[in-house]
Amino acid sequence: PFGARSLNRRATGTHYKQHARRYLEHHAGLTFVAANMNCRGGELGLIMRDEHTWVFVE
């Protein structure tokens, strides 16, 4: 079924975004700002920052 495949892809994407967020917080010292932010050009998976730099992750 198409719906089940779509749900599995979404769950997989969510899992890896959470993994990336934890990694960037613990190993790069970044602070989480937002997730799954829709904009004109598409979606930004994660928005993070440190003291001087904004980081956009897809």
GROMACS elastic network, one bead per residue, 0.5 to 0.9 nm:
[ bonds ]
;  ai    aj funct       b0    kb
    1     4     6  0.56374   500
    1     5     6  0.67094   500
    1     6     6  0.89609   500
    2     5     6  0.52872   500
    2     6     6  0.62582   500
    2     7     6  0.87245   500
    3     6     6  0.51210   500
    3     7     6  0.61865   500
    3     8     6  0.86680   500
    4     7     6  0.50790   500
    4     8     6  0.61813   500
    4     9     6  0.86818   500
    5     8     6  0.50972   500
    5     9     6  0.62766   500
    5    10     6  0.86632   500
    6     9     6  0.51795   500
    6    10     6  0.62472   500
    6    11     6  0.86589   500
    7    10     6  0.50567   500
    7    11     6  0.60892   500
    7    12     6  0.85062   500
    8    11     6  0.50579   500
    8    12     6  0.60332   500
    8    13     6  0.85072   500
    9    12     6  0.50551   500
    9    13     6  0.60844   500
    9    14     6  0.85663   500
   10    13     6  0.50548   500
   10    14     6  0.61337   500
   10    15     6  0.85866   500
   11    14     6  0.50817   500
   11    15     6  0.61440   500
   11    16     6  0.87610   500
   12    15     6  0.50934   500
   12    16     6  0.63676   500
   12    17     6  0.86693   500
   13    16     6  0.53154   500
   13    17     6  0.61501   500
   13    18     6  0.86329   500
   14    17     6  0.51441   500
   14    18     6  0.61883   500
   14    19     6  0.86088   500
   15    18     6  0.52847   500
   15    19     6  0.62768   500
   15    20     6  0.87357   500
   16    20     6  0.60439   500
   16    21     6  0.84652   500
   17    20     6  0.50351   500
   17    21     6  0.60631   500
   17    22     6  0.86469   500
   17    35     6  0.85539   500
   17    45     6  0.69378   500
   17    46     6  0.73352   500
   17    57     6  0.88463   500
   17    58     6  0.83687   500
   18    21     6  0.50355   500
   18    22     6  0.62293   500
   18    23     6  0.85780   500
   19    22     6  0.52742   500
   19    23     6  0.61715   500
   19    24     6  0.86471   500
   20    23     6  0.50899   500
   20    24     6  0.60807   500
   20    25     6  0.85058   500
   20    46     6  0.87029   500
   20    57     6  0.88322   500
   21    24     6  0.52368   500
   21    25     6  0.60853   500
   21    26     6  0.85937   500
   21    30     6  0.87065   500
   21    31     6  0.89314   500
   21    32     6  0.72684   500
   21    46     6  0.73969   500
   21    48     6  0.84335   500
   22    25     6  0.51307   500
   22    26     6  0.60626   500
   22    27     6  0.82616   500
   23    26     6  0.53323   500
   23    27     6  0.56233   500
   23    28     6  0.73381   500
   23    29     6  0.89603   500
   24    27     6  0.54495   500
   24    29     6  0.64101   500
   24    30     6  0.57375   500
   24    31     6  0.81252   500
   24    32     6  0.87463   500
   24    48     6  0.85112   500
   25    28     6  0.58771   500
   25    31     6  0.59942   500
   25    32     6  0.72652   500
   25    48     6  0.87130   500
   26    29     6  0.56619   500
   26    30     6  0.75921   500
   27    30     6  0.81324   500
   28    50     6  0.87089   500
   29    49     6  0.86979   500
   29    50     6  0.68868   500
   30    48     6  0.60927   500
   30    49     6  0.52761   500
   30    51     6  0.84149   500
   30    55     6  0.84395   500
   31    47     6  0.87648   500
   31    48     6  0.53874   500
   31    49     6  0.52754   500
   31    50     6  0.60694   500
   31    51     6  0.89140   500
   32    35     6  0.82873   500
   32    46     6  0.76945   500
   32    47     6  0.64784   500
   32    49     6  0.67615   500
   33    46     6  0.76790   500
   33    47     6  0.53826   500
   33    48     6  0.50766   500
   33    49     6  0.71719   500
   34    37     6  0.68190   500
   34    44     6  0.89025   500
   34    45     6  0.83360   500
   34    46     6  0.59279   500
   34    47     6  0.51073   500
   34    48     6  0.70516   500
   35    44     6  0.70273   500
   35    45     6  0.54086   500
   35    47     6  0.61748   500
   35    48     6  0.88681   500
   36    43     6  0.61077   500
   36    44     6  0.55420   500
   36    46     6  0.63273   500
   36    47     6  0.84813   500
   36    58     6  0.89767   500
   37    42     6  0.85350   500
   37    43     6  0.54941   500
   37    44     6  0.51210   500
   37    45     6  0.66384   500
   37    46     6  0.75085   500
   37    47     6  0.80062   500
   38    41     6  0.81284   500
   38    42     6  0.59519   500
   38    44     6  0.64127   500
   38    45     6  0.88267   500
   39    42     6  0.53700   500
   39    43     6  0.58359   500
   39    44     6  0.75578   500
   40    43     6  0.81450   500
   43    58     6  0.76636   500
   44    47     6  0.69759   500
   44    56     6  0.65866   500
   44    57     6  0.62469   500
   44    58     6  0.54749   500
   45    56     6  0.75511   500
   45    57     6  0.55372   500
   46    55     6  0.80231   500
   46    56     6  0.59164   500
   46    58     6  0.65332   500
   47    54     6  0.73106   500
   47    55     6  0.58230   500
   47    57     6  0.63536   500
   48    53     6  0.85725   500
   48    54     6  0.59843   500
   48    55     6  0.50092   500
   48    56     6  0.64884   500
   48    57     6  0.80515   500
   49    52     6  0.74037   500
   49    53     6  0.55086   500
   49    55     6  0.54326   500
   49    56     6  0.84899   500
   50    53     6  0.54182   500
   50    54     6  0.67189   500
   50    55     6  0.81254   500
   51    54     6  0.85548   500
